[in-house]
Amino acid sequence: MFYLQLAATEFLRAVAQSKSGKASFGCLIWQIGISLTEHKECMKSTKSVFISHVTEQKEIAFLLQRYIKSIYSSVTKIFVSSDIRSNPAGGDWLETIKNSLRDADVHIAICSKDSIDRPWINLEAGYPFVANKPIICLYHSGLTRDQAPQPYSQLQGLNTSDENFAHDFFSSLGTYLGHQSLPAHELKAFEGELAKVIQTTSKPQIINKDLEASLSSDNDKLEEIEVYILKTFSSSGERELTSEKIASKVNENFESGRSDIEIEYYLAKLVKDGFIDEKIALEYPATYSLDHRGREYLVRNGLLYIKIVSNRD
């Protein structure tokens, strides 16, 4: 339908441009053919990139987005879910992600120890893997391509800490987006910016003094129902629980008499405050697990029990 509309437009344009207001049929067909060919060639030359990342590392995605856009003239769309321009308010965000995954010519996955097991990263990286589309995995913050789990280890990933990372990354992109020469000083600038962004977005391995001080006073901040929810993870023996199972166990173990809605409210509060981690999947209920701060609280207050099994048992 689109090409019929385009052909009609070109027909009227050719008639208007002819001196007599008329044009021969052969001339019109020739002009329309040229226009359609040029349009198709233009459509083929445009490229789309999908950058997969976790929210905490969105600044890395934004940096890649900026450099790719400035270097490759063929790229008309770079999808970054954290960018409001990629995923505007009011739209169907899930449908937008699905369409962007389908349309992308090359996929980039930003991988670290904190992100490699996240459901969304695996979901987004899984599509190009199954569809035989190119996917470039970028490893940083302590995770290298040699340490990556299957099937990531089967892909030709790049370590951001490698000396020639910037050159290798843009050379690889050029294979799919059209080769563009990047001056050495721009490569150096990119490497410098990337190193700073990675440093600021990576989770600290040691708890800072402010956080340590706040943990010591957590007991004053948490309500009784919140403590019950945290203790549920300690007593259940399961690493991940759904909200339904948490509510059931809280009332079963502690006879709290709280409604499911009330428990879900405090569960969301614990997620927001960093005590519990939430994992969201497309077709399954969200699951929850203790985050570092939650484990720290239970240990400090003697509420995290580890069952030691003797060989004699």
N, C-alpha and C positions, 0 to 999 in steps of 0.2 A: 504493500500500500504506500509506503514511504517513497519508493522509487517512482511509482506512478505520479504522485504529487510533484516530485522533483522534475519529472519529465514534462508535465504540464506547465510548470513554472518556466522551464527553459524554452518551451515552445512559444509561450507568450512573449518572453524576452526577445527571442529571435525575430518574431514578427514586428515587435516594437522598434527594433534596431534597424530593420530593413528600410530603405529610402521610400519605397512605394507603400509601405505598410503591409506588404505581402512577402512571403518567402516561399521558395520552392520546397517541395516535400523532401527532396534529397538533401538540401542544405539544412533543413530543420533537423532531420534525422542525424546528420553528421555532427551538428552542434550539440544536440542532446546526448549523443554517444560520448563525445569528449567530456561533457560535464559529468555524466555518470561515472565515467572511468576515473576522472580526477577525484571525485568524491569517494569512490571505493578505495583508491590508493591512499587517500588522506586517512580514511577510517582504519586501514591496515597499519599505517605508520604510527598511530597513537598507541600508547602503552599505559598499563595500569599496574600499580604496585600495592600490595597488602602488607602492612607491618603489624605483626602480632606481638603483644606485650602485656604485662600485668600493670595495673594502675600505678603501683609504686615506682615503676620504671618508665613512666610515660615521657619523661624529659629526654631519655635516650631515643625514644621513637620520634619525638619532635625534632631532635637534632638530625637524625637520618632523613626525615621528611624534608627538612630545609635544604640539606645539601643535595639530595637526589633531585629535588625540584629545580635547583639552580644549575645543575650540571647537565641533566638529560632533557633536551627540548622535546623529545618524543613522548615524555610522560605527561599525561593530562590529568591523571588521578592518582593520588597516594592516600590510601585509606589508613587512618589511625583512629581507632575507636574513641580515644580520649579527646580527639579534636572535634569540637562542636561543628566544624564545617564538614567533616566526614559523616558525622552522625547527628544531624540537627534535631533540636527539640521539636516534639510534636509528630515525629515520624515513627514508623514501625522499626525500632532499632534492630530487632532480630532479623527482619527481612532485609534490612540494609546490609547487615553483616553477611548474610547468605549470598546476596547478589554481588557484593564486593569480593567475596571469596571466589565465586564462580567466574567473575570477569577479570580477575587479576592475571597478568602475564607472568609475574614473578612474586614469590612470597618471601618475606624476611621474618624470622622468628628470633626474638631477643631472649636468650636463655641464660639462666643463672640457677644456683642452688635453691633460691627462693621461688623460682617460677616454673621450673621444669616439670613439677608434678601438679601444677594447677590445671583444673579441668578445661578452662577456656583456651589455654595455650595448646594443650593436646588436641582439642577439638579443631582449632583453627589450623594447626600444623598438619592435622590428619587429612584435611581435604586435598591440598595439593599433592600429598604423598600418594593418596589413592587415585587422584586424577592425572598422575604423571606430569605434574607441573613443577617447574623448578622452585626449590625452596632453599634459601641460604640461612643457616643457623649461625647466630653470633653468640659466642660463649664469653661470659665475663664473671667477675666477682667470685673467683675460686672454682668455677666449673669450666672444664676444658672439653674439647671434642673427644678426647680419649676417655674421659670419665662419663660421657653422656650415655644414658640408657638406650636400649633398643626402642623404637627403630631409628632414633636420632643418630646413633653411632654409625648407621649405614649411609648417612648423608654426608656430603663434603662440606663440613662446617668450618668456621673460622674462629680463632681465638683473638679477642680484641687486644690481648696482651702481647701478641706476636709482633716482632719488629716491622714486618712488611704488611701488617694487617690492612691499613688504609689502601695501599696499592692493590693488594689482592682482592679486597672487597669491591672496589670500584671497577676493577678489571673484570671480575665475575659478573657484576651487574651489566657491564657493557656488552657482554655476550648476549644478553637478552633484551637490552634496551637500546642498543646501538652505541658503538664505541665513541667515547668522548675523551679527549686528552685533558688531564687535570694537572695544572702546574704544581711543581714540587712544594712551593710555599703554601698552596691551598691544602695539600695533603697533610703538611705539618700542622696547619691551623686546625684541620678536622681532628687529627690525633690529639692535639692539646685540649680541644673542647670536649671530646669524647671522654678523655681521662678524667677531667673535672666533673662531668655529669655522672659518670659511673661511681666516682668516689662519694658524691653527695646522695646518690639514690640507693647505694648498697646499705643493707642493714648492718649496724655495728655489731661486732662479735662480743663485745664486753658491755655490760650494762653501765650506763653513765651514772654519775653520782646523783643527779636529780631524780632519775628513774628509781634508783636504789632507795633513795629517801622516801619516794612516794609509795614504794612497795611496803615499807615498814609500817605505813599508816593506812594500808588498804583495809585493815579490819574495821577501821572507823568509818570507811566510805561504803562498804558493801552492806546491803540489806540481807536479812536472814534468808530470803528466797534465793538471792544471788549465790550465797554460800552453798545452799542446797544444790543448786544447779551445778556448781563447780565440783562438789563432792560426788555428784552422780557419775562423773567421768572416772573418778578415783575408784568407786565401788563397783562399777559395771564391768570393768575389765575389757571394755571395747574402746578402740581408739576413736572411732567416729560414730556419732549418733544422730538420728533425725530429731526434729523438734517434737514430733509425736512421741517418740520413745523417751525423750528427756522428760516430757511432761508426765508420762506414765510412771517413770521410775521415781521422779521427785515425790509424787503423791503416794506411791507404793512404799518407798523406803523411809520417808520422813513424815508421812501423814500430814502434809501441809494444808490440804484442803483448798489449794489454789486452782483456779480455772486454767484451761489450756491457753486461753487468750492472755491471761495475766502472766503465765510462765513464758510465753512467746515474747511478751513485751520486755521482760527482764533478760531474756536470752539475747534479744537484739541489743539491749543496753550493754551487756557483757562483750558482745562482738565489737560494738562501737568503742568501748574502753580498752580493747586489746587483750582481754582475758581469754576470749574464745575466738577461734578462726572459723569462718563460714566458707564452705565450698558449694558453688552452684553448678548444677548440671542441667542440660536442656530437658531431658525426658524423665528425670528422676528427682525425688525430693532433695532439697538442700541438706547437706550433712554438716555437723559441727564437731570440732575437736579442740582440745586445750591448746591455747597459744602459749608462748613463753611466759608471759605475765601471769596467766592462770596457773601454770605449773609452779611458778615461783611462789605464788600466794599459798598454794596447798602445801608445799614443802615447808615454808616458813612457819605455817600454823599447824604442822604435824598432821595434815589431812590427806597426804598422798602416801598411800601404802603400796609397797612392792612385795609381792608374794614370792618367797624364796622356796623353791622345791628341792628337797633333798634327794640325792641319788638313791637313798635307801627306801624312799616312798614308792 
